[in-house]
Amino acid sequence: MSLSKFERGNTIKVEADFKMNGVLTDPSGSKAFIDVIKPDGNYLVSGATTTRDGTGEYHYYFQTDFSDPLGIYIIQWYGYHNLGSSYGYKRIVQRDAIQIVSTEQ
């Protein structure tokens, strides 16, 4: 598996597609959220609202700092799906990973 690599100290755009039965579908209320978890387990972003580009398509920009650790960052997207009647809502989770690198010599 090859991870997308980004230099720390920059703004990073991440994207996700939410699908149900292979079809792009919005979470309930057309709201998706994101967490960005650093290699040390701390959250860089927690519960941020993402931007909807179209049905089931979302993106989010976040900033890394030169002091952020290098390594693999977990991108966790989530939303909720209304199961109807008395079943309530089910959390939909999708995960991805990116690598933060340094170009310093």
Helices and strands as residue ranges (DSSP letters): E 4-7, E 11-17, E 19-20, E 23-24, G 28-30, E 33-37, E 43-49, E 51-54, E 57-63, E 71-84, G 85-87, E 88-101
